[in-house]
Amino acid sequence: MKHRSIHRSNVPHRRTARRALVLLLAAAPAALWAAPRETVTLDKGWTVRLASGDPATKDHPKAARWVPATVPGYVQTDLIAARLTPDPFTGLNEATIQWVGRSDWDYRGRLNATPAMLARDHLDLVFDGLDTFAEVFVNGTKLLTADNAHRRWRADAKPLLKAGANEIRIAFRSPLGVLKPMVAGIANPLPGEYDSTAGDEPAGRQTSPYIRKPKYHYGWDWGPRIINVGPNGPVRLDAWDDVRIDTLRVQQEAVTTAEARLSADVTLIADRDATVQVDAIVTGPDGVQVRATRSVAVTAGENRVSVPVAIPDPKLWYPAGYGAQPLYTVATETRLDGELIDTATRSTGIRTVELVREKDAIGRGFLLKVNGIPMFAKGANLIPFDSFAPRVTDARMASIMADAKAANMNMIRIWGGGHYLPDSFFDAADRLGLMIWSDFMFGGAVTPYDREFRENVRIEAEEQVDRVQAHPSIVLWSGNNEVLSGWETWSDRTAFKARVGPEERERVGVGMAILFNQVLRDAAERRDADVPYWPGSPSSNYDGKPDQDADGDRHYWDVWGGKKPATAYLDSCPRFMSEYGLQAMPGMATVRAFAGPKDLAIESPVMKAHQKFLKGEGQGRLLDYIRMRYREPRDFADFVYLSQVMQADGIAIGALHHRACRPVTTGSLYWQLNDVWPGASWSSIDYFGRWKALHFAARRFFAPVAIAAGRRENGVTEVTLISDRTVPADARWTIRTIDVEGRELAKREAAVTLAPLSATKVALLSDADLFGDADRTRSIAVAELTVDGAPVSRALVTAVPEKAMALPDPGLTTRWSTVDGEPAVTVTATRLARALWIDFGVLPVQASDNFLDLLPGESVTVTVTGDASPAALKRALRLRTLGTEITK
């Protein structure tokens, strides 16, 4: 294969005096000086084919020939590119790609070994990901065996390499082919996540609990079943002599406003005893450097060296909304006999993180403090960016993260059923000030309890923590997603425990406790000591049962899963809501990307195939939730629109209530931010990056200062003023009752000083207080908050659901202009325009604001960015509200 790049440590390679001496000693049997480590990236010239003799060859003979392969990548995307299998994201094509994950595959690459390369002491082949059961051969001889897609695999290939061309072959075995025979022989296999929708595993006999592989590949209730196979991380050759840097960690020993004491912790791998010098150089955001040096004796094998560095007057990193995000660079240089032989660099930020778990009359709190400031976490859960993770670009990740910040989020939870994200993701979070809650990759399946499994996970966890722990955005490590709560309460777990009896039940339960409360806790707390560890989500940190309002974090699914209305969010104040959600369809532009005209029906086969909740029956659940509050959809496009209105309104109820519960509640993370493919889901941003109504609503309900007006089913509305500011603010709240034509029927208001970091309840009002004798089908209450004379937040209250209201045609008019060089449209409402959606069809554009409530006489101006001419925008523009069908 071709070598795209060669990296050398920053060392002058030509030294005249040394070259002369080397010439004199050219006949010596071994090099007397270590040369700098060199890294050769191996990402070109790969090919892939079905393994010889695989049964799939009969039906897919073309796949048995070598086809170009992308590394890192998956077989599935290579076959799509070669047009040997259709795009599984389109129509009903998911079914047509299942054979790939059931087959064995061979990758082939070539490495040209030069005499200079072969003169090095070590030539390590390094694979940053092999998914999952793989054997690597060099010139026909086995080099290594891999069984964990979340690990890095390294082996010295020098004994197997020869001058000139060398063949590297990676033989992947089907995960199903390896594990199904094993699971078939187990009387009571461990409960997993979701039964196969492809008919390739018997119900209740899942192989996923027994493999370290992204669990969403096996299908989830928001994504397809595509069991990927291939080298899911970069491949490289490391050439080194004597000593190399294996890891660099940045530990914060102590932080004050006057000084930050850091430690650059370096793990060195040596092949002989020697004395080395390790320098740590910290460069601040202002370019000022601080250097520290240690000389240490190393022995053959692994050596750990800590170099303390004191940073005067540190510039602290803050989450978004609380301050700036200054970043430092920590570099280490390792020298042997005065020669620079290896370097490593990390980007970091200086801050303190504390998880406060104080007991109170309710239970125990769950409060994160950053630099001593109590945080209210506002954000969403992140699932993988694509079913095929290696094809996700840094730009795509950064765009989604920027969209999260644009919606006033300050935290993202990385969900545990996916994969560990690349450094570039955390770089973006660091720059944007987004706090990261990072699950270890356990999605919900009960875990094996054998020591071999735990040891495999230990290595995985330590590698992953070492890789990213320097990032200041990481504020919490969490052991798993729903493994602990599932073991306690899920029906299939209860049945499993009854079948296996008390002894096996004890072994499984103790095994999980060891894994999540010891192995992973040790990996996180020892290797990233300044970040708290939490054993799972939801959890109570083993203080009691998980998933309780009074202690720890909660996943609340009585709404949607339990069919309760969104107003049920108002019934309690959890300590930290880490999951809750409502589904919606993506917009019509995205729907048309996977469905043809004949598929545009709520329960068409294609729509149900792209609706993974209850194997397609989620379409009916969407209709149920629309009908709870809104009118019957007039057609498929109206169904799409109403589903987004329902989702946005429902999550706004929950998020604002959680914020109103402060300080009892300290976080609200809705499910979910993004999608792995185009389809119905809980996301606020769809697969193509288009904002749903929910994301526009999130920008308002997560605003730094907001008013909440939560109306319960008993007709009582509680008004709360919310401030995330760290200083007091002069404000005025107002509640006006108006009819749909704009006539004011009643008004109450008051001035108030908003306390910092607070939620202040200012009114408790019955329907009679708000609406009196007014016609409740034609009246709304408008709660508004102004700060320093400027409006900052608004909430609407109705006494009856919108489906019972006489919502009028709002009499919308439009006017086009240009704002800051961008096309802009001003929409004016004559009467109440509830849930206004400004739509441009399939044009690749986005409005600066959307999903708006316009009161009678109000106007809004939105700019439109994207690739479309003003004339095309005018032709495509459609306006939709709850009171009208479509207005052009």
ZABAMAR-99603 format. One record per residue (C-alpha): residue in three letters; x, z, y. Coordinates in steps of 0.25 Angstrom, whole numbers, plus 5000, padded with zeros to 4 digits. Example, Ala and Ser with C-alpha at 12.3 -4.5 7.8 and 13.67 -1.06 7.14 Angstrom:
! ZABAMAR-99603
Ala504950314982 Ser505550294996 
***
This chain:
! ZABAMAR-99603
Met500050005000 Lys500449985014 His500950105022 Arg500150125035 Ser501050225041 Ile502250305039 His502350445046 Arg503750515048 Ser503950655053 Asn504450645067 Val505850635063 Pro506950535068 His507150455055 Arg508550395059 Arg509650495062 Thr511050435063 Ala511850545058 Arg510950575046 Arg510850425042 Ala512350415041 Leu512450545033 Val511350485024 Leu512150355022 Leu513350445017 Leu512550515007 Ala511650395003 Ala512050414988 Ala511550564988 Pro510550584978 Ala509550654987 Ala509250655002 Leu509950775010 Trp508950765022 Ala507450765022 Ala506850655029 Pro505550665037 Arg504250655029 Glu503650515029 Thr502150485027 Val501650355022 Thr500150325023 Leu499650255011 Asp498350195016 Lys498450045014 Gly498449945002 Trp497550024993 Thr496649964983 Val495550024973 Arg494849984961 Leu494050034950 Ala494850104939 Ser495150024927 Gly494150044917 Asp493150104926 Pro491650074921 Ala491250024935 Thr492149904933 Lys491049834926 Asp490049844937 His491049834948 Pro492249744944 Lys492649714958 Ala492949854960 Ala493949854948 Arg494849764957 Trp495749824967 Val495049824981 Pro495649874994 Ala495550024996 Thr495550105009 Val496450235008 Pro495950335012 Gly494550295006 Tyr493650284995 Val493350184984 Gln491950164989 Thr492350115003 Asp493350024997 Leu492249964988 Ile491349955000 Ala492449885008 Ala492649784996 Arg491149764995 Leu491149804981 Thr490049914984 Pro489049914995 Asp489050015007 Pro488350135001 Phe487850175015 Thr486950055015 Gly485550045009 Leu485550094995 Asn487050064992 Glu487450214990 Ala487050194975 Thr487950064974 Ile489250144976 Gln489050254966 Trp489850184956 Val491150194964 Gly491150354963 Arg490850344948 Ser492150254946 Asp493650274945 Trp494550204955 Asp495950164957 Tyr496650154970 Arg497950084971 Gly499050084982 Arg500450044984 Leu501650114990 Asn502950054994 Ala504050154992 Thr505350124999 Pro506650174996 Ala506650265008 Met505350325003 Leu505850344989 Ala507050414995 Arg506150534999 Asp506050664991 His504550654991 Leu503550544991 Asp502150614991 Leu500950534989 Val499850614997 Phe498350584996 Asp497450665006 Gly496250634998 Leu495950584984 Asp494450584981 Thr494450644970 Phe494950624956 Ala496150544957 Glu497550514951 Val498650454959 Phe499650364952 Val500950304957 Asn501550184950 Gly500650224938 Thr501050374937 Lys500150484941 Leu500550554953 Leu499350654956 Thr497950684952 Ala496850724962 Asp495550794961 Asn495150844975 Ala494750744986 His494950854997 Arg496450874994 Arg497750804997 Trp498550754985 Arg500050744986 Ala501150714975 Asp502550664976 Ala502550514971 Lys504050494973 Pro504350504958 Leu503350394955 Leu503650294967 Lys504650184966 Ala505250094976 Gly504349984981 Ala502849974978 Asn502150094971 Glu500750094966 Ile499850214970 Arg498550224961 Ile497450324963 Ala496550334952 Phe495150394956 Arg494150444945 Ser492750454948 Pro492350594952 Leu491050574943 Gly491850524932 Val492750644932 Leu491750754934 Lys490450704927 Pro490950734913 Met491450864917 Val490150904923 Ala489450854911 Gly490150954903 Ile489751074911 Ala488451144907 Asn488151194921 Pro488951114932 Leu489151174946 Pro488051134956 Gly488451034966 Glu487850974978 Tyr486950854976 Asp486550784963 Ser486950634962 Thr486050534968 Ala486750424960 Gly486450464946 Asp487850484942 Glu487750634940 Pro486650714933 Ala485850804942 Gly486450944943 Arg487850904937 Gln488650864949 Thr490150844948 Ser490350874963 Pro490651024962 Tyr491850994953 Ile492550894962 Arg493350914976 Lys492750794983 Pro491850774995 Lys490450824990 Tyr489650734999 His490150614990 Tyr489150664980 Gly488050644989 Trp487350734999 Asp486050745006 Trp486550665018 Gly487550565011 Pro487750474999 Arg488350494986 Ile489650424986 Ile490750484977 Asn491950424984 Val493250404977 Gly494650374983 Pro495750424991 Asn495050495002 Gly496250535010 Pro497550465016 Val498650435006 Arg500150445010 Leu501550455005 Asp502350575010 Ala503850555009 Trp504650685012 Asp505950765008 Asp506150905006 Val505050965015 Arg503750925020 Ile502650985028 Asp501351005019 Thr500451075029 Leu500451125043 Arg499451225047 Val499151285061 Gln498751435061 Gln498351515073 Glu498951645072 Ala498351705085 Val497751645097 Thr497551705111 Thr497451645125 Ala498951675127 Glu499551625114 Ala499151555101 Arg500051595089 Leu500051475079 Ser500751455066 Ala501151315061 Asp501051335046 Val501851235038 Thr501851205023 Leu503151145019 Ile503351075005 Ala504851075002 Asp505551024990 Arg506751114991 Asp507251234998 Ala507651215013 Thr507551275027 Val506651205036 Gln506251215051 Val504751205055 Asp504451185069 Ala503051205075 Ile502751135088 Val501351155095 Thr500951065106 Gly499851115115 Pro498851025122 Asp499651025134 Gly500850975126 Val501651105127 Gln502451125114 Val502751255107 Arg503751255095 Ala504151355084 Thr505151345073 Arg505351405059 Ser506451385049 Val506051415035 Ala506651405021 Val505751325012 Thr505751314997 Ala505351204987 Gly503751194988 Glu502751244998 Asn503251325010 Arg502451375022 Val503051395036 Ser502351455048 Val502851425062 Pro502151515072 Val501951455086 Ala501451525099 Ile500651445109 Pro500551515123 Asp499351495131 Pro498551415120 Lys497451315123 Leu496351355114 Trp495451255107 Tyr493951275109 Pro492651225102 Ala491851115110 Gly491151185122 Tyr492051305123 Gly493351245128 Ala494451135126 Gln495051085113 Pro496651095116 Leu497451055104 Tyr498851085099 Thr499751015090 Val500551085080 Ala501751015074 Thr502751055064 Glu504150995061 Thr504951035049 Arg506451015048 Leu507351025037 Asp508851025040 Gly508550995054 Glu507750865050 Leu506350855054 Ile505650825041 Asp504150845043 Thr503050865054 Ala501650905054 Thr500650915065 Arg499250985068 Ser498350985079 Thr497751115082 Gly496951205092 Ile497151345096 Arg495851435094 Thr495351555087 Val494151555077 Glu493451675072 Leu492151685063 Val491451805068 Arg490551875057 Glu490051995063 Lys488952075057 Asp487652095065 Ala486252135062 Ile485952005056 Gly487151985047 Arg488451925050 Gly488751825061 Phe489551685060 Leu490151665073 Leu491351575076 Lys492251615088 Val493251515093 Asn494251575103 Gly493351695104 Ile492151615108 Pro490951635100 Met490551495095 Phe489151435093 Ala489451325083 Lys488551195086 Gly488751085077 Ala488451015064 Asn488950995050 Leu489850875047 Ile489750795034 Pro490850685031 Phe490850575040 Asp490650465029 Ser490350455014 Phe491750385014 Ala492550485022 Pro493950415022 Arg493250305031 Val492950395042 Thr493750375054 Asp494350475064 Ala493550415075 Arg492250425067 Met492450575065 Ala492850605079 Ser491550525084 Ile490650615076 Met491450745080 Ala491350695095 Asp489850675093 Ala489750815088 Lys490450875100 Ala489550785109 Ala488350855103 Asn488950985108 Met489351035094 Asn490551125092 Met490651135077 Ile490651045065 Arg490551095051 Ile491251015041 Trp490351015029 Gly490951045015 Gly490350935007 Gly491250825013 His492750815014 Tyr493850875023 Leu493950805036 Pro495250735041 Asp496050795052 Ser495550695062 Phe494150765061 Phe494750895065 Asp495550835076 Ala494250785082 Ala493550915081 Asp494750985087 Arg494750885099 Leu493150905101 Gly493151055099 Leu492251045087 Met492351175078 Ile492451135063 Trp491851215052 Ser492551155040 Asp491951175026 Phe492851155014 Met492351045005 Phe491251104997 Gly489951044999 Gly488951134991 Ala489351124976 Val489651244968 Thr491151244965 Pro491951254952 Tyr492651394950 Asp493851354942 Arg495251374948 Glu495651234948 Phe494551194957 Arg494851314967 Glu496351274967 Asn495951124970 Val495051174982 Arg496151274987 Ile497151164988 Glu496051074995 Ala495651185005 Glu497051225009 Glu497451075011 Gln496251055020 Val496351175028 Asp497851155030 Arg497551015035 Val496551045046 Gln496651195049 Ala497451165062 His496251105069 Pro495551205079 Ser494151145076 Ile494151215063 Val493451345065 Leu492851375051 Trp493251345036 Ser492051355027 Gly492151355012 Asn490951265008 Asn489651205011 Glu488451275004 Val489151314991 Leu488951464993 Ser487551454998 Gly487151354988 Trp487751444977 Glu486851554982 Thr485551484984 Trp485451334979 Ser484451314967 Asp485451234959 Arg486551344960 Thr485551444957 Ala485151364944 Phe486651344941 Lys486851494942 Ala485751524933 Arg486251424922 Val487651464922 Gly487451614921 Pro488151734928 Glu489551714923 Glu489751564927 Arg488951594940 Glu489951704944 Arg491151604941 Val490551504950 Gly490151594961 Val491551664961 Gly492251534960 Met491551494973 Ala491851624980 Ile493351604976 Leu493351464981 Phe492651484995 Asn492951634998 Gln494451624993 Val495051494991 Leu494451425003 Arg494451545012 Asp495951565008 Ala496251415012 Ala495551425025 Glu495951565030 Arg497451555025 Arg497651415030 Asp496751415043 Ala496851565046 Asp496151555060 Val494851485055 Pro493751565048 Tyr493351535034 Trp491951535029 Pro491651525014 Gly490551425015 Ser489351365023 Pro488351435023 Ser489051565020 Ser489051715023 Asn490551725020 Tyr490151795007 Asp489551915015 Gly488151875009 Lys487351765005 Pro487651625012 Asp486751555021 Gln486051665028 Asp485551675042 Ala486251805045 Asp487651785039 Gly488551665040 Asp488151515041 Arg486851455037 His486451315031 Tyr484951315035 Trp484151205027 Asp482751265027 Val482551155038 Trp482551015031 Gly482951065017 Gly481851175017 Lys480851085025 Lys480751195036 Pro480451145050 Ala481651145060 Thr481051255067 Ala481451345055 Tyr482851345062 Leu482251435072 Asp481951545061 Ser483351605060 Cys484651625067 Pro485751605057 Arg487251645060 Phe487751505059 Met486951385055 Ser487951295049 Glu486951195043 Tyr485551155046 Gly484951015048 Leu483850905048 Gln483950765044 Ala483750635052 Met483850485049 Pro484950415056 Gly484550315067 Met484050185064 Ala485350115068 Thr486050195056 Val484850175047 Arg484950025049 Ala486350035044 Phe486050075030 Ala484550025029 Gly483949885030 Pro482549855037 Lys481849875024 Asp482450015022 Leu481850075035 Ala480850165029 Ile480950315028 Glu480950315013 Ser481550185009 Pro482550184998 Val483750165008 Met483250275017 Lys483150375005 Ala484550335000 His485050365014 Gln484350505014 Lys485050595005 Phe484150725006 Leu483350744994 Lys483850604989 Gly483150524999 Glu481850615001 Gly482450675014 Gln481750555021 Gly480450635018 Arg481050765023 Leu481350685036 Leu479950645037 Asp479450785034 Tyr480350845046 Ile479850735055 Arg478450765052 Met478550915055 Arg478750885069 Tyr478650745073 Arg477750625071 Glu477650535059 Pro478750425060 Arg478150295065 Asp479150205057 Phe480550225051 Ala481350215064 Asp480350325069 Phe480650405057 Val482150395060 Tyr481950445074 Leu481050555071 Ser481950605060 Gln483050615071 Val482150685081 Met481750785070 Gln483150815066 Ala483650835081 Asp482450925085 Gly482651005072 Ile484051035073 Ala483951065088 Ile482951175084 Gly484051235075 Ala485251215083 Leu484651275096 His484051385088 His485451425082 Arg486051415096 Ala484951505101 Cys485251605090 Arg486651635095 Pro487351735093 Val486651755080 Thr486851605076 Thr488251545080 Gly488151405074 Ser487251285072 Leu487851165064 Tyr486751065060 Trp486850975048 Gln487450875050 Leu488250805060 Asn488550665053 Asp488350575041 Val489150515030 Trp488250395029 Pro486950335036 Gly485750405032 Ala484750515034 Ser485450655036 Trp485550775044 Ser486650715053 Ser486550705069 Ile487550585069 Asp487350475059 Tyr488350405050 Phe488650305061 Gly488850405072 Arg487450385078 Trp486850515084 Lys485550555079 Ala484550625088 Leu485150765082 His486450735088 Phe485950715102 Ala485050835101 Ala486250915096 Arg486950885109 Arg485850955116 Phe485551075106 Phe487051105105 Ala487351095120 Pro488151215126 Val486951265133 Ala485551245127 Ile484151295127 Ala483451315114 Ala481851325113 Gly481551345099 Arg480051345095 Arg479751415082 Glu478551385074 Asn477751505079 Gly477751435093 Val478751525100 Thr479951455107 Glu481251535110 Val482051485121 Thr483551515121 Leu484751475130 Ile486051445123 Ser487451435129 Asp488751405123 Arg489451415136 Thr490551525137 Val490051565151 Pro488751605157 Ala487851495163 Asp486751495173 Ala485551425167 Arg484051405168 Trp483051385157 Thr481651325159 Ile480451295149 Arg479451195154 Thr478251155147 Ile477851015150 Asp476850905145 Val477350775139 Glu477050705153 Gly477950805160 Arg476950905166 Glu477551045167 Leu476651145161 Ala477451275162 Lys478851315165 Arg479751445164 Glu481251455167 Ala482351555170 Ala483751565174 Val484751625165 Thr486251645163 Leu486651595150 Ala487651685143 Pro488851625136 Leu488851585122 Ser487351635121 Ala485951605117 Thr484951675126 Lys483451675122 Val482651665135 Ala481151645131 Leu480251655119 Leu479051575122 Ser477751545114 Asp477051405114 Ala476051475123 Asp477151515133 Leu477651375133 Phe476451285132 Gly475251365136 Asp473951285136 Ala474751145137 Asp474451035127 Arg475551065117 Thr475550925111 Arg475950875125 Ser476850985130 Ile478251025128 Ala479151145133 Val480451105139 Ala481551215139 Glu482751185148 Leu484051245151 Thr484851215164 Val486251275167 Asp486851275181 Gly485651185185 Ala485851075175 Pro484951055162 Val485751075149 Ser484651095138 Arg483251065135 Ala482251105123 Leu480851055121 Val479751145114 Thr478451095109 Ala477351175104 Val476951075093 Pro477850975085 Glu478050835091 Lys477150775081 Ala475950845087 Met476350815102 Ala475750705110 Leu477050645114 Pro476850535124 Asp477550405126 Pro478650455135 Gly478650325144 Leu480150305142 Thr480850205152 Thr482250165151 Arg483350115162 Trp484750065159 Ser485950085166 Thr487450115165 Val488150245164 Asp489650265164 Gly489750115159 Glu488750135148 Pro487350085146 Ala486350195149 Val484850205147 Thr483950305155 Val482650345148 Thr481550405156 Ala480250475150 Thr478950475157 Arg478350575147 Leu479050665137 Ala480050585128 Arg480250675116 Ala481450645107 Leu481850515114 Trp482850425106 Ile483550315113 Asp483950215102 Phe484750085102 Gly484450035088 Val485649985080 Leu486549975093 Pro487850045091 Val487650135103 Gln487250285106 Ala486550345118 Ser487250455125 Asp485950545123 Asn484750535114 Phe483650605108 Leu483050665121 Asp481850725126 Leu481450675139 Leu480450745148 Pro479450675156 Gly480150605167 Glu481550625162 Ser482650525160 Val483850515152 Thr485050415153 Val485850395141 Thr487150305140 Val487250215128 Thr488650195121 Gly489050095111 Asp489149945108 Ala487949885114 Ser487649805127 Pro486649855137 Ala485749745134 Ala485749775119 Leu485449925122 Lys484249895130 Arg483749805119 Ala483949905108 Leu483450035116 Arg482350105110 Leu481750245114 Arg480950325104 Thr480350465106 Leu479350555099 Gly478250505108 Thr478450355107 Glu478950255096 Ile479950165103 Thr480150135118 Lys481050015121 
***
